[in-house]
Amino acid sequence: MNDPTHTYEIIRNIDQATGGFVSHSFERLGDHILDKVLSCGRKKLSERTEERIKNSDRQVSVEFSAKLTAEILRNADGVMADEIIDLWANLLAKAITGQDRSIRPVYFEVISKLSPMDALFMTEFGKPEMRQAMLVDLQSRRNFVGSFISQVNALLDKAGLDGDSRKYCQDALQRQGLIKIDDAGFCSMTIFGLGFYEAVCAPLTKTTRVP
């Protein structure tokens, strides 16, 4: 029978006998893996930020907030999930082009608590057509939401999430104050959620050029 404690003692003794060779090897391996992860994540963030700025026809502002930009980069560092990187890229693009008046630091903490599927759900649920639907009567809204949620569910199905997992997304977003669900099960954005969507999920708007 293998004794994990005994195995650990053997490794520790070898480590001591070799002057810490084992420990140093693991530390170097860990540093190497971490460096690769950070490098890959930073490259993704850079490419997607550049893409958003290019698509908006905006330019990097000479008066952008260095402090805000540094905070975004610090919080985004190490993130690998595409859905979450997209949120940070939206924020970074807005920050360095001077479109940062709606960015609140509290949003950084919210993003850190979202799963990739939560981010996908929020991005789809906050689209302008959803807000238009909120202006019509309740029954029409229910019908529209049912149809719209089915589209979101199709995306989540493709990612391998079942119905219960979809409910977890709604629950997570509700706990973060981004959406609210009434007693009849009608799901809508909160004021905080609308602000979050505009700042974090919505893409950088195009410039209005004067002919």
BELBEL-V22757 format. One record per residue. PSI is psi in radians with two decimals (NA if undefined). NEAR is the number of other C-alpha atoms within 12 Angstrom. D_FIRST is the distance of its C-alpha to the first C-alpha in Angstrom with 1 decimal. Layout:
BEGIN
psi=PSI near=NEAR d_first=D_FIRST
psi=PSI near=NEAR d_first=D_FIRST
END
This chain:
BEGIN
psi=2.33 near=6 d_first=0.0
psi=2.33 near=7 d_first=3.8
psi=1.89 near=9 d_first=6.4
psi=-0.66 near=10 d_first=9.6
psi=-0.73 near=11 d_first=11.8
psi=-0.72 near=12 d_first=10.8
psi=-0.75 near=13 d_first=11.3
psi=-0.72 near=14 d_first=14.5
psi=-0.69 near=13 d_first=15.7
psi=-0.83 near=15 d_first=15.5
psi=-0.73 near=18 d_first=17.5
psi=-0.71 near=18 d_first=19.8
psi=-0.72 near=17 d_first=20.5
psi=-0.71 near=16 d_first=21.3
psi=-0.78 near=18 d_first=23.4
psi=-0.71 near=15 d_first=25.3
psi=-0.45 near=13 d_first=25.8
psi=0.25 near=14 d_first=27.3
psi=0.56 near=13 d_first=29.6
psi=0.32 near=16 d_first=27.9
psi=-0.75 near=17 d_first=27.7
psi=-0.84 near=20 d_first=24.5
psi=-0.80 near=19 d_first=26.0
psi=-0.64 near=15 d_first=29.4
psi=-0.78 near=15 d_first=28.0
psi=-0.66 near=14 d_first=26.3
psi=-0.76 near=14 d_first=29.6
psi=-0.70 near=14 d_first=31.7
psi=-0.77 near=14 d_first=29.7
psi=-0.76 near=14 d_first=30.0
psi=-0.68 near=15 d_first=33.7
psi=-0.78 near=14 d_first=34.3
psi=-0.78 near=15 d_first=32.8
psi=-0.76 near=18 d_first=34.8
psi=-0.70 near=16 d_first=38.0
psi=-0.74 near=17 d_first=37.7
psi=-0.84 near=19 d_first=37.3
psi=-0.74 near=21 d_first=40.2
psi=-0.76 near=19 d_first=42.4
psi=-0.77 near=21 d_first=41.9
psi=-0.74 near=29 d_first=42.6
psi=-0.65 near=30 d_first=45.7
psi=-0.78 near=23 d_first=47.0
psi=-0.82 near=28 d_first=46.8
psi=-0.75 near=36 d_first=48.5
psi=-0.81 near=25 d_first=51.2
psi=-0.74 near=22 d_first=52.0
psi=-0.58 near=28 d_first=52.2
psi=-0.80 near=34 d_first=54.3
psi=-0.70 near=27 d_first=56.7
psi=-0.73 near=22 d_first=56.9
psi=-0.69 near=32 d_first=58.0
psi=-0.73 near=31 d_first=60.6
psi=-0.77 near=20 d_first=62.0
psi=-0.42 near=18 d_first=62.2
psi=-0.15 near=23 d_first=64.1
psi=0.39 near=18 d_first=66.6
psi=2.97 near=25 d_first=66.1
psi=2.70 near=25 d_first=65.9
psi=2.25 near=23 d_first=63.7
psi=2.47 near=18 d_first=65.7
psi=-0.16 near=11 d_first=66.9
psi=0.39 near=16 d_first=66.6
psi=2.69 near=21 d_first=63.1
psi=1.93 near=23 d_first=61.1
psi=-0.63 near=18 d_first=58.8
psi=-0.81 near=16 d_first=57.1
psi=-0.75 near=28 d_first=56.3
psi=-0.74 near=31 d_first=55.2
psi=-0.67 near=18 d_first=52.8
psi=-0.69 near=23 d_first=51.3
psi=-0.81 near=39 d_first=50.8
psi=-0.71 near=31 d_first=49.1
psi=-0.77 near=20 d_first=46.9
psi=-0.52 near=30 d_first=45.7
psi=-0.29 near=33 d_first=45.3
psi=2.30 near=28 d_first=43.3
psi=-0.15 near=27 d_first=39.8
psi=2.35 near=33 d_first=40.7
psi=-0.44 near=25 d_first=39.8
psi=2.24 near=27 d_first=40.6
psi=-0.73 near=25 d_first=44.0
psi=-0.62 near=28 d_first=45.3
psi=-0.68 near=37 d_first=44.8
psi=-0.64 near=39 d_first=46.1
psi=-0.68 near=36 d_first=49.2
psi=-0.78 near=47 d_first=49.9
psi=-0.62 near=48 d_first=49.6
psi=-0.69 near=40 d_first=51.8
psi=-0.81 near=43 d_first=54.4
psi=-0.79 near=48 d_first=54.5
psi=-0.72 near=46 d_first=54.6
psi=-0.71 near=47 d_first=57.4
psi=-0.67 near=39 d_first=59.4
psi=-0.80 near=39 d_first=58.9
psi=-0.08 near=33 d_first=60.0
psi=0.11 near=33 d_first=63.0
psi=0.17 near=26 d_first=64.3
psi=0.91 near=32 d_first=63.5
psi=0.22 near=29 d_first=61.4
psi=-0.38 near=18 d_first=63.6
psi=0.06 near=23 d_first=61.4
psi=2.13 near=32 d_first=58.0
psi=2.37 near=23 d_first=56.6
psi=-0.48 near=24 d_first=53.7
psi=-0.44 near=21 d_first=52.3
psi=-0.52 near=31 d_first=51.6
psi=-0.75 near=27 d_first=49.0
psi=-0.68 near=18 d_first=46.8
psi=-0.80 near=30 d_first=47.3
psi=-0.69 near=38 d_first=46.2
psi=-0.30 near=26 d_first=43.0
psi=0.02 near=21 d_first=42.1
psi=2.44 near=32 d_first=42.9
psi=2.89 near=27 d_first=40.5
psi=-0.65 near=26 d_first=41.8
psi=-0.60 near=35 d_first=42.8
psi=-0.77 near=39 d_first=44.6
psi=-0.73 near=36 d_first=46.5
psi=-0.80 near=37 d_first=47.5
psi=-0.81 near=41 d_first=48.6
psi=-0.72 near=44 d_first=50.7
psi=-0.71 near=34 d_first=52.3
psi=-0.73 near=29 d_first=53.4
psi=-0.46 near=42 d_first=54.4
psi=0.09 near=39 d_first=56.6
psi=2.67 near=27 d_first=58.7
psi=-0.63 near=20 d_first=62.5
psi=-0.50 near=17 d_first=63.0
psi=-0.74 near=29 d_first=60.9
psi=-0.58 near=25 d_first=63.2
psi=-0.69 near=18 d_first=66.2
psi=-0.47 near=26 d_first=65.0
psi=-0.21 near=25 d_first=64.8
psi=-0.26 near=16 d_first=68.6
psi=3.14 near=16 d_first=69.4
psi=2.83 near=12 d_first=69.4
psi=-0.76 near=16 d_first=66.3
psi=-0.73 near=15 d_first=66.2
psi=-0.69 near=17 d_first=66.5
psi=-0.74 near=23 d_first=63.8
psi=-0.77 near=24 d_first=61.5
psi=-0.75 near=19 d_first=62.2
psi=-0.79 near=26 d_first=61.7
psi=-0.73 near=31 d_first=58.5
psi=-0.74 near=21 d_first=57.1
psi=-0.73 near=18 d_first=58.0
psi=-0.75 near=26 d_first=56.8
psi=-0.55 near=32 d_first=53.4
psi=-0.57 near=19 d_first=53.0
psi=-0.75 near=18 d_first=53.3
psi=-0.75 near=31 d_first=50.7
psi=-0.60 near=30 d_first=48.4
psi=-0.69 near=20 d_first=48.9
psi=-0.72 near=22 d_first=47.6
psi=-0.61 near=27 d_first=44.6
psi=-0.72 near=19 d_first=44.0
psi=-0.53 near=13 d_first=44.0
psi=-0.01 near=17 d_first=41.2
psi=0.31 near=14 d_first=39.1
psi=2.32 near=20 d_first=39.9
psi=-3.09 near=17 d_first=40.8
psi=-0.71 near=19 d_first=43.4
psi=-0.68 near=14 d_first=41.3
psi=-0.61 near=20 d_first=40.2
psi=-0.66 near=29 d_first=43.9
psi=-0.58 near=23 d_first=44.5
psi=-0.64 near=20 d_first=41.9
psi=-0.82 near=32 d_first=44.1
psi=-0.75 near=35 d_first=47.2
psi=-0.75 near=23 d_first=45.5
psi=-0.75 near=27 d_first=44.3
psi=-0.62 near=37 d_first=47.7
psi=-0.70 near=26 d_first=49.4
psi=-0.50 near=19 d_first=47.2
psi=0.01 near=26 d_first=48.3
psi=0.29 near=25 d_first=51.9
psi=-0.58 near=36 d_first=52.6
psi=2.89 near=31 d_first=53.4
psi=2.58 near=24 d_first=54.6
psi=2.13 near=21 d_first=54.3
psi=3.12 near=13 d_first=57.0
psi=-0.45 near=7 d_first=56.8
psi=0.00 near=11 d_first=57.9
psi=0.11 near=15 d_first=55.0
psi=2.22 near=22 d_first=57.3
psi=2.28 near=34 d_first=55.5
psi=2.89 near=37 d_first=57.5
psi=2.51 near=36 d_first=57.2
psi=2.95 near=25 d_first=57.9
psi=-0.74 near=16 d_first=60.2
psi=-0.70 near=25 d_first=57.3
psi=-0.68 near=31 d_first=55.6
psi=-0.74 near=28 d_first=58.8
psi=-0.72 near=23 d_first=59.0
psi=-0.79 near=35 d_first=55.3
psi=-0.83 near=39 d_first=56.0
psi=-0.69 near=34 d_first=59.1
psi=-0.66 near=35 d_first=57.5
psi=-0.72 near=44 d_first=54.0
psi=-0.64 near=38 d_first=54.0
psi=2.43 near=33 d_first=57.5
psi=2.84 near=31 d_first=58.2
psi=2.23 near=38 d_first=60.7
psi=2.67 near=23 d_first=64.2
psi=2.66 near=19 d_first=66.6
psi=2.64 near=15 d_first=69.5
psi=1.77 near=9 d_first=73.0
psi=2.39 near=8 d_first=75.1
psi=2.19 near=4 d_first=78.9
psi=NA near=3 d_first=80.8
END
